[in-house]
Amino acid sequence: MAHRVYAGTMALLFDLDGTLLDSVTLILASFRHTHRVHFGTDRPDEFWLAGIGRTLRDRFAAITDDEEQIEALIATYREHNLAHHDAQVRPYPRVRETLTSLAERGVPMALVTSKMRVGAEAGLRVLGLESILQIRVCGDDVARGKPDPLPVRMALEALGVDPAEAIFVGDSPHDIEAGQRAGVRTAAASWGPFDPAMLRALQPTYWLRSITDLEPLVDGADGPRRRR
């Protein structure tokens, strides 16, 4: 593929839920509702939290191997999630301002999410980032979701950059693994729902305490928070 030159500026790939958008309350409520509707019971929040960052199909395949039932579970989840979306999600601090500033500097960016496209677009509307994150790889675009590297590679292809020219920013172990397997640098968003120790054990390239920590990383990616 033809590769663009950005004068040393790194491309940024972003996960959505738990990274840019605080949607954990909505996700848990949607999983609880879906499980109660179809099975009449619930599961501990820890079960659902562990799968954040993976596709709905993967999550429900851990419950049943019945394809028809998986489709029904996905449909119930999506209906509940979209109906309550805007009331139960919010941007993480400084997300809109930081990504707007990076876009103004010419940093190429893309979204890499396990969320289905309709939900991802709803999230981007809340964030006010539809025009900035126009390149999107969503859960229904891929045959294999994170932690498989395929979604990351698809985003790189769409941006026209090599893995060495990109950083994948995510809050889950699935994000870090997908980025590492795709050969990009990884940045752990420490403000998400995952145990920081779990993320540190995967040795991401960078550790972010705030989304604003990305600002010094994009120019050559030699900022002070790089992990050695």
C-alpha positions as CSV (number, residue, x, y, z in Angstrom):
1,M,0.0,0.0,0.0
2,A,1.1,3.6,-0.5
3,H,2.2,5.3,2.7
4,R,1.8,8.9,3.6
5,V,4.6,10.9,5.3
6,Y,3.6,13.0,8.4
7,A,7.0,14.6,9.2
8,G,7.6,12.4,12.2
9,T,4.1,12.7,13.7
10,M,2.7,9.4,14.9
11,A,-0.8,8.2,13.9
12,L,-3.2,7.5,16.8
13,L,-5.7,4.7,16.9
14,F,-8.3,4.9,19.7
15,D,-10.6,2.4,21.4
16,L,-13.9,4.0,22.3
17,D,-15.6,2.6,25.5
18,G,-13.5,3.1,28.6
19,T,-11.0,5.2,26.6
20,L,-12.8,8.1,25.1
21,L,-16.3,7.5,26.3
22,D,-17.3,6.7,29.9
23,S,-20.0,4.1,29.1
24,V,-19.4,1.4,31.7
25,T,-22.7,2.1,33.5
26,L,-24.6,1.6,30.2
27,I,-22.6,-1.5,29.2
28,L,-23.2,-3.2,32.5
29,A,-26.9,-2.3,32.5
30,S,-27.3,-3.6,28.9
31,F,-25.7,-6.9,29.7
32,R,-27.7,-7.3,32.9
33,H,-30.9,-6.6,31.1
34,T,-30.1,-9.0,28.2
35,H,-29.2,-11.8,30.5
36,R,-32.4,-11.4,32.6
37,V,-34.6,-11.2,29.5
38,H,-33.2,-14.5,28.0
39,F,-32.2,-16.5,31.1
40,G,-34.2,-14.9,34.0
41,T,-31.0,-14.5,36.0
42,D,-28.0,-12.2,36.1
43,R,-24.2,-12.6,36.4
44,P,-21.6,-10.8,38.5
45,D,-20.4,-7.5,37.1
46,E,-16.9,-8.9,37.1
47,F,-18.0,-11.3,34.4
48,W,-19.2,-8.6,32.1
49,L,-16.3,-6.2,32.9
50,A,-13.8,-8.8,31.9
51,G,-15.1,-8.8,28.4
52,I,-15.2,-5.1,27.7
53,G,-13.2,-4.5,24.6
54,R,-14.4,-7.7,22.9
55,T,-17.2,-8.0,20.4
56,L,-20.8,-8.8,21.5
57,R,-20.6,-12.0,19.5
58,D,-17.5,-13.1,21.5
59,R,-19.1,-12.2,24.8
60,F,-22.3,-14.1,24.2
61,A,-20.4,-17.0,22.7
62,A,-19.0,-17.5,26.2
63,I,-22.5,-18.1,27.4
64,T,-24.0,-20.2,24.6
65,D,-22.9,-21.9,21.3
66,D,-26.3,-21.6,19.8
67,E,-25.9,-19.2,16.9
68,E,-29.6,-18.3,16.8
69,Q,-29.6,-17.5,20.5
70,I,-26.4,-15.5,20.1
71,E,-28.2,-13.4,17.5
72,A,-31.2,-12.9,19.8
73,L,-28.9,-11.9,22.7
74,I,-27.1,-9.3,20.5
75,A,-30.4,-7.9,19.3
76,T,-31.7,-7.5,22.9
77,Y,-28.5,-5.9,24.0
78,R,-28.4,-3.4,21.1
79,E,-32.0,-2.4,21.6
80,H,-31.5,-1.6,25.3
81,N,-28.1,0.0,24.8
82,L,-29.3,2.4,22.1
83,A,-32.5,3.3,23.9
84,H,-30.5,4.4,27.0
85,H,-27.3,5.5,25.3
86,D,-27.2,9.3,25.5
87,A,-28.6,9.4,29.0
88,Q,-26.0,7.0,30.4
89,V,-22.7,7.9,28.7
90,R,-20.4,10.9,29.0
91,P,-17.0,12.0,27.6
92,Y,-13.9,11.5,29.8
93,P,-12.3,14.8,30.8
94,R,-10.5,16.7,28.1
95,V,-11.1,14.1,25.3
96,R,-12.8,16.5,22.9
97,E,-10.3,19.3,23.4
98,T,-7.3,17.0,23.1
99,L,-8.4,15.2,20.0
100,T,-9.4,18.5,18.4
101,S,-6.0,20.0,19.2
102,L,-4.3,16.9,17.7
103,A,-6.4,17.1,14.6
104,E,-5.4,20.7,14.1
105,R,-1.8,19.7,14.3
106,G,-2.4,17.2,11.5
107,V,-2.2,14.0,13.5
108,P,-3.9,11.2,11.6
109,M,-6.4,9.4,13.8
110,A,-8.8,6.4,13.6
111,L,-11.3,4.6,15.8
112,V,-10.8,0.9,16.5
113,T,-13.7,-0.4,18.6
114,S,-15.5,-3.7,19.2
115,K,-18.7,-1.7,19.4
116,M,-21.1,-2.1,16.4
117,R,-21.1,0.8,14.0
118,V,-24.5,2.2,15.0
119,G,-23.4,2.3,18.7
120,A,-20.0,3.7,17.8
121,E,-21.5,6.5,15.8
122,A,-23.9,7.3,18.7
123,G,-20.9,7.5,21.0
124,L,-19.0,9.8,18.6
125,R,-22.0,12.1,18.4
126,V,-22.0,12.5,22.2
127,L,-18.2,13.1,22.1
128,G,-18.6,15.6,19.2
129,L,-15.8,13.8,17.3
130,E,-17.7,12.6,14.2
131,S,-15.7,14.8,11.9
132,I,-12.3,14.0,13.5
133,L,-12.6,10.2,13.8
134,Q,-14.0,9.6,10.3
135,I,-12.0,6.4,9.8
136,R,-13.7,3.8,11.9
137,V,-13.2,0.0,12.3
138,C,-16.1,-1.3,14.3
139,G,-17.1,-4.7,15.6
140,D,-19.4,-5.5,12.6
141,D,-16.6,-4.7,10.1
142,V,-14.3,-7.5,11.1
143,A,-14.4,-11.3,11.1
144,R,-12.2,-11.4,14.2
145,G,-12.3,-8.8,16.9
146,K,-9.8,-7.7,19.5
147,P,-7.5,-9.1,20.9
148,D,-6.9,-10.3,17.3
149,P,-4.8,-7.8,15.5
150,L,-7.1,-7.6,12.4
151,P,-9.0,-4.5,13.5
152,V,-5.8,-2.6,14.2
153,R,-4.3,-3.6,10.8
154,M,-7.5,-2.5,9.0
155,A,-7.2,0.9,10.6
156,L,-3.5,1.2,9.6
157,E,-4.5,0.2,6.0
158,A,-7.2,2.9,6.0
159,L,-4.8,5.6,7.3
160,G,-2.0,4.5,5.0
161,V,0.6,4.2,7.7
162,D,3.0,1.5,8.8
163,P,2.7,-0.1,12.3
164,A,5.9,1.6,13.4
165,E,4.2,5.0,12.7
166,A,1.2,4.4,15.0
167,I,0.1,4.2,18.7
168,F,-3.0,2.3,19.8
169,V,-4.7,3.9,22.8
170,G,-6.9,1.6,24.8
171,D,-8.1,0.8,28.3
172,S,-8.4,-2.9,28.2
173,P,-6.0,-5.9,28.0
174,H,-7.6,-6.8,24.7
175,D,-6.6,-3.4,23.3
176,I,-3.0,-3.8,24.4
177,E,-2.7,-7.3,23.1
178,A,-4.3,-6.4,19.7
179,G,-1.9,-3.5,19.3
180,Q,1.2,-5.5,20.3
181,R,0.2,-8.3,17.9
182,A,-0.3,-5.8,15.1
183,G,3.2,-4.3,15.7
184,V,2.2,-0.8,16.9
185,R,3.1,1.0,20.1
186,T,0.5,0.8,22.8
187,A,-0.7,3.4,25.3
188,A,-2.7,2.2,28.3
189,A,-5.6,4.5,29.3
190,S,-5.4,4.1,33.1
191,W,-8.8,5.8,33.7
192,G,-10.9,2.9,32.4
193,P,-12.6,0.2,34.4
194,F,-9.7,-2.3,34.3
195,D,-7.3,-3.0,37.2
196,P,-4.1,-1.0,36.5
197,A,-2.0,-3.9,37.6
198,M,-3.6,-6.0,34.8
199,L,-2.6,-3.5,32.2
200,R,0.9,-2.9,33.5
201,A,1.5,-6.7,33.4
202,L,1.1,-6.5,29.6
203,Q,3.9,-3.8,29.4
204,P,2.3,-1.2,27.2
205,T,4.7,1.2,25.5
206,Y,3.2,4.2,27.3
207,W,1.2,4.7,30.5
208,L,-1.4,7.5,30.3
209,R,-2.7,9.2,33.4
210,S,-4.8,11.6,31.3
211,I,-5.7,11.8,27.6
212,T,-3.6,15.0,27.5
213,D,-0.5,12.9,28.0
214,L,-0.8,12.1,24.3
215,E,0.2,15.6,23.3
216,P,4.0,15.2,23.8
217,L,4.0,11.6,22.4
218,V,2.9,12.2,18.8
219,D,6.0,14.0,17.6
220,G,8.5,11.2,17.3
221,A,6.9,9.3,20.2
222,D,9.7,10.0,22.7
223,G,7.7,11.6,25.5
224,P,8.6,11.1,29.2
225,R,6.0,8.4,29.8
226,R,7.5,5.9,27.5
227,R,8.0,2.6,29.3
228,R,11.5,1.1,29.0
